[in-house]
Amino acid sequence: MEKQEAASELQIAWHLEGGAPAGAIPTRWVAQDSTSAQLTVARAAILGGTIESVEEFVRSTRFDLEHSDTQWNDPQLALRSLAKAGKLGVSLGFIGSDYAAMEAFGRLWRLRNLKARYSRPRLVPWASHTFGVAVTLVSADGLLIVGRRGQAASRGQGMRTCAVNEGMLERDVDVQASSKEPKPSVAAAVVRGVEEELGLVVPASAASVSTLFVVTGEHQWGMAGWCDLRGTQWTASEILRAHTDAIDGWEADISAVEPAPDAVKQLLSESDWVPLGALSVAVTLQGAFGMDLWAMEKEFGRYFEVASVAGGTGASA
């Protein structure tokens, strides 16, 4: 039963072997749906909820954040549509949301899963209020840069994870886009996350993604991938040095690991991984180093399971 529960923590909705530039992922803005429409969907997805009770919970969470001395409410992006499209096979639609909605709906999803612990979650992309990126770095000297969450982290304190785990914000857009309204950009989120959490300024072209995942316990969607700094000045030692001055460097400690079979086996066989962190490291080994992800899954029993997305990958808001 422990393995079944672990597997259900993170599921894969889309995977592209070898990955693709993060900036190539097709995205669009979705018309801002009304509060009542959002909550109608949420009520259907969350056991025991009503429109009124969910709406009040979001409002109270927003109020608490606005009056907190240690937390704040940031504008974020929420996934609203997931469709098959183009050569890459996936297209993402976003609306604006905020940290309060993410926190409130995350708590409600955790309660939902406690009530139906052994049933398979119904995954609905358009009921999500958060979307993030999980990124492992490859240093100039070819080492993996991974992390361990600090004691001040909001959750998962002390657990193994990837180098960067960042939620997308409304300002993560393609500033090079010629349109009057720049589209959301997965690459922009990676670049910002690397700068804030590691203290590095890197080009968007260094960012690649290969996997769309969902953390089923909290209904958090995101993309896993890597930032390849081979050919730059950012060796592992320089990255570790820059991290000490990063704005959000306190969120995790980082370390460098040799991408050799024995080191990789020891790394991924550790039991205290945040699931999305293990996924990011695994797809980095596949996409950046040519290792066999699915053979790794068989050996280490990690979190790679095809998601059962309600409505299929062609569903949209």
C-alpha positions in Angstrom: 0.0 0.0 0.0 2.9 2.4 0.7 4.1 2.2 -2.9 0.5 2.8 -4.2 0.1 5.9 -2.1 3.5 7.2 -3.1 2.7 6.7 -6.8 -0.5 8.6 -6.5 1.3 11.7 -5.1 2.5 12.7 -8.5 1.3 11.7 -11.9 2.4 12.5 -15.5 0.0 14.0 -17.9 2.4 14.6 -20.8 6.0 13.5 -21.4 8.3 14.3 -24.4 11.4 12.1 -24.4 14.5 14.4 -24.7 12.5 17.4 -23.8 12.0 20.7 -25.6 13.0 24.4 -25.1 10.8 25.8 -22.3 10.1 28.8 -24.5 8.6 26.6 -27.2 5.7 25.3 -25.0 2.5 26.8 -26.6 0.5 28.9 -24.1 -2.4 31.3 -24.2 -4.6 33.4 -21.9 -8.1 32.1 -21.2 -11.0 34.5 -20.7 -11.2 35.2 -17.0 -14.1 33.0 -15.8 -16.4 34.3 -13.1 -16.0 33.4 -9.4 -19.2 31.5 -9.5 -18.0 29.4 -12.5 -14.7 28.6 -10.8 -16.4 27.6 -7.6 -19.1 25.5 -9.4 -16.2 23.4 -10.9 -14.5 23.3 -7.5 -17.6 22.1 -5.7 -17.9 19.2 -8.1 -14.3 18.3 -7.5 -14.1 18.7 -3.8 -16.0 16.4 -1.6 -18.6 18.0 0.7 -18.0 21.6 -0.5 -20.6 24.2 -1.4 -20.1 27.3 -3.5 -20.7 29.5 -0.4 -18.4 27.6 1.9 -15.5 27.5 -0.7 -15.9 31.2 -1.5 -15.8 32.1 2.1 -12.7 30.0 2.7 -10.9 31.7 -0.2 -11.9 35.1 1.2 -10.8 34.3 4.7 -7.4 33.0 3.4 -6.9 36.2 1.5 -7.8 38.3 4.5 -5.3 36.3 6.7 -2.5 36.9 4.2 -3.2 40.6 3.8 -2.9 41.0 7.6 0.1 38.7 8.1 3.5 40.0 9.1 5.4 37.0 7.6 3.3 36.1 4.5 1.9 38.0 1.6 -0.5 37.5 -1.3 1.1 37.4 -4.8 -0.6 37.4 -8.2 -0.1 34.0 -9.7 -1.1 32.0 -12.8 -3.7 29.3 -12.7 -4.0 26.5 -15.3 -7.4 26.6 -17.0 -7.0 24.4 -20.1 -4.9 21.5 -21.2 -5.0 20.4 -24.9 -3.2 18.4 -27.4 -1.6 20.7 -29.9 1.2 21.0 -32.5 4.5 19.1 -32.7 5.1 19.1 -29.0 1.6 17.6 -28.3 0.5 20.0 -25.5 -0.9 23.5 -25.1 -1.6 25.3 -21.9 -4.1 28.0 -21.1 -3.8 30.3 -18.1 -5.8 32.9 -16.1 -4.6 35.2 -13.4 -5.0 33.9 -9.8 -3.3 34.6 -6.5 -1.4 32.9 -3.7 -4.5 33.0 -1.4 -6.6 31.0 -3.9 -3.7 28.5 -4.3 -3.4 28.0 -0.5 -7.2 27.8 0.0 -7.8 25.3 -2.8 -4.7 23.3 -1.8 -6.0 22.8 1.6 -9.4 21.8 0.3 -7.9 19.2 -2.0 -5.9 17.8 0.9 -9.1 17.4 2.9 -10.8 15.8 -0.1 -8.0 13.2 -0.4 -8.2 12.5 3.3 -11.9 11.7 2.9 -11.3 9.4 -0.1 -7.7 8.3 0.7 -7.7 5.1 -1.4 -9.8 6.3 -4.3 -8.2 7.6 -7.5 -8.3 11.4 -7.6 -10.4 13.0 -10.4 -7.9 15.3 -12.1 -9.4 18.4 -13.6 -6.8 21.0 -15.0 -9.4 23.8 -15.0 -9.9 23.5 -11.2 -6.3 24.2 -10.5 -5.2 27.5 -8.9 -1.4 27.1 -9.3 1.2 26.1 -11.9 4.9 25.8 -11.3 8.3 24.7 -12.6 10.6 22.1 -11.1 14.1 22.4 -12.5 17.4 20.7 -11.9 20.6 22.5 -13.0 23.4 21.1 -15.0 26.6 23.0 -14.2 29.3 24.1 -16.7 31.4 21.2 -15.5 28.6 18.7 -16.1 27.4 18.1 -12.5 23.8 17.9 -11.3 22.7 20.7 -8.9 20.0 19.5 -6.5 18.5 20.8 -3.3 17.3 20.0 0.2 14.5 22.2 1.5 15.4 24.4 4.5 13.7 24.4 7.8 12.0 27.7 7.0 10.4 26.3 3.8 6.6 26.4 3.8 6.4 22.6 3.5 8.6 19.5 3.1 11.3 20.8 5.4 14.5 18.8 5.2 13.4 16.8 2.1 15.4 16.3 -1.0 14.3 18.3 -4.0 15.5 19.8 -7.3 17.4 23.0 -7.5 14.5 25.3 -8.3 10.8 24.9 -7.5 8.9 28.1 -8.5 5.2 29.0 -9.0 4.4 30.9 -12.1 3.4 34.6 -11.6 1.5 37.0 -13.8 4.7 38.7 -14.8 6.2 35.5 -16.2 5.5 36.4 -19.8 7.4 36.3 -23.1 8.7 39.9 -23.3 10.0 39.3 -26.8 6.5 38.5 -28.1 5.3 40.8 -30.8 1.7 40.8 -29.7 0.3 43.6 -27.6 -0.4 41.1 -24.8 2.6 38.9 -24.2 1.7 35.3 -23.5 2.6 33.4 -20.4 6.0 31.8 -20.6 7.3 28.7 -18.9 10.8 29.7 -19.8 10.4 33.1 -18.1 9.3 31.3 -14.9 12.5 29.2 -15.0 14.7 32.2 -15.6 13.2 34.1 -12.7 13.3 31.1 -10.4 17.0 30.4 -11.1 17.8 34.1 -10.4 15.7 34.3 -7.2 16.6 30.9 -5.7 20.2 30.5 -6.9 21.4 34.0 -7.7 22.2 33.3 -11.4 21.2 35.3 -14.4 20.7 32.8 -17.3 19.3 33.0 -20.8 15.8 31.5 -21.5 17.5 29.3 -24.1 19.2 27.3 -21.3 15.8 26.1 -20.0 14.2 22.8 -21.2 11.1 20.9 -20.1 9.9 17.4 -20.9 7.1 16.5 -18.4 3.8 17.9 -17.3 2.9 16.7 -13.9 0.2 17.0 -11.2 0.7 16.6 -7.5 -2.6 14.9 -6.8 -2.8 15.6 -3.1 -3.0 19.3 -3.6 -4.0 19.5 -7.3 -0.9 21.4 -8.2 0.1 21.3 -11.8 3.5 22.1 -13.2 6.4 21.2 -15.6 9.6 19.4 -14.8 12.9 19.9 -16.6 16.4 21.3 -16.4 18.6 24.4 -17.0 21.7 23.4 -18.9 24.6 25.7 -18.2 27.3 23.7 -20.0 29.2 26.2 -22.1 28.8 29.0 -19.6 31.0 30.2 -16.7 28.6 28.7 -14.1 30.6 25.7 -12.7 29.2 23.9 -9.7 31.5 25.8 -7.3 30.4 29.1 -8.8 26.8 28.2 -8.5 27.2 27.2 -4.9 28.9 30.5 -4.2 26.2 32.6 -6.0 23.5 30.7 -4.0 24.7 32.2 -0.7 23.6 35.7 -1.9 20.4 34.7 -3.7 17.2 36.5 -2.6 15.4 33.2 -1.9 18.5 31.1 -1.2 17.1 30.4 2.3 14.4 28.1 0.8 16.8 25.2 0.2 20.4 24.1 0.5 22.0 22.9 -2.7 24.7 20.4 -3.6 26.5 19.0 -6.6 26.2 15.4 -7.7 28.2 13.5 -10.4 25.8 12.1 -13.0 27.4 8.7 -12.9 25.4 5.5 -12.6 26.5 4.7 -9.0 26.0 8.2 -7.8 22.6 8.5 -9.5 21.5 5.2 -8.0 22.4 6.3 -4.6 20.8 9.7 -5.1 17.4 8.5 -6.4 17.2 5.5 -4.0 17.0 7.9 -1.0 13.6 7.8 0.6 13.1 11.5 1.5 12.4 13.0 -1.9 9.8 15.6 -2.7 8.1 13.7 -5.6 8.4 16.6 -8.1 12.0 17.0 -7.2 12.8 13.3 -8.0 10.9 13.7 -11.3 12.9 16.7 -12.3 16.2 15.0 -11.6 15.1 11.9 -13.5 14.0 13.7 -16.6 17.2 15.8 -16.5 19.2 12.5 -16.5 17.1 11.4 -19.5 17.0 14.6 -21.5 20.4 16.1 -20.8 22.5 12.9 -20.3 20.6 10.3 -22.4 19.8 8.0 -19.5 16.8 5.7 -19.7 14.0 7.2 -17.5 11.7 4.2 -17.7 14.5 1.8 -16.7 15.1 4.1 -13.7 11.4 3.9 -12.8 11.6 0.1 -12.8 14.7 0.0 -10.6 13.9 2.8 -8.1 10.0 2.6 -8.0 9.7 6.4 -8.5 6.7 8.5 -9.2 6.1 8.0 -13.0 2.5 7.1 -13.6 0.3 8.2 -16.6 -2.3 10.5 -15.2 -6.0 9.9 -15.5 -7.0 13.4 -16.5 -10.8 14.0 -16.3 -12.1 14.7 -19.8 -8.8 13.6 -21.4 -5.9 15.9 -22.5 -8.2 17.6 -25.0 -10.4 19.1 -22.3 -10.5 22.8 -21.9 -12.3 25.5 -19.9 
